[in-house]
Amino acid sequence: MDDFETGKAMPSFPTAQAGRCGTLPFLIRRDGTWLYRGSPIRRKPMVCLFASTLRRDAQGGYRLQTPVEEGTIEVEDAPFVVVGLEWRGCGRGQVLSFRTNVDQVICAGATHPIRCAWDVPCAGCGTGPVPYVHVRDGDGALPIEARITRPVYYELAALAVAGHCHGVPCLGVWSEHVFFPLSHMPDET
């Protein structure tokens, strides 16, 4: 294996038992930056390669897993971030396509829902609700998600329409005939 910056050979990860490496020296920051031993991995193809081996266990932990070895890693929030949005169509048939920091394109819909704690008061969540989109299934009930960045969230807000979720008026977006609530309906005063 080569060092990410210099191309020099690196030692392989220490193994506690065959195939298991324990904790690997990787951290994925909230902004989507991948770190190896505290240094950013600057080569995007390397990040994309590691991202393709990312798994999430039933307890919510993350690991890198190849056919020959696996090890746990630390993730501050979600392992991916949405950096772009494209849409086509309108109304219920609208299709929202998100591009992640590893250039994966995800179309929001029943199999890739947008999750947003829209019913939490803004005072309870800092700057407002943080939306996520389902990238792929994990090993348990918890999926691997991408956090939708503020600029993309503002683009979603521009597409928002009035709707209802659990009988509560809200603003949300449609994609592939599924409505995703983003926030409470603003009070009219």
Stockholm file with secondary structure:
# STOCKHOLM 1.0

chainA/1-189         MDDFETGKAMPSFPTAQAGRCGTLPFLIRRDGTWLYRGSPIRRKPMVCLFASTLRRDAQGGYRLQTPVEEGTIEVEDAPFVVVGLEWRGCGRGQVLSFRTNVDQVICAGATHPIRCAWDVPCAGCGTGPVPYVHVRDGDGALPIEARITRPVYYELAALAVAGHCHGVPCLGVWSEHVFFPLSHMPDET
#=GR chainA/1-189 SS CBCTTTCCBCCCCCCSBTTEEEEEEEEECTTSCEEETTEECCCHHHHHHHHHTEEECTTSCEEEECSSCEEEEEESSCSEEEEEEEEESCGGGCEEEEEETTCCEEECSSSSCEEECTTSCGGGSSSSCCEEEEEECCSSSCCEEEEECHHHHHHHHHHCEEEEETTEEEEEEEETTEEEEEEECCCCC
#=GC SS_cons         CBCTTTCCBCCCCCCSBTTEEEEEEEEECTTSCEEETTEECCCHHHHHHHHHTEEECTTSCEEEECSSCEEEEEESSCSEEEEEEEEESCGGGCEEEEEETTCCEEECSSSSCEEECTTSCGGGSSSSCCEEEEEECCSSSCCEEEEECHHHHHHHHHHCEEEEETTEEEEEEEETTEEEEEEECCCCC
//
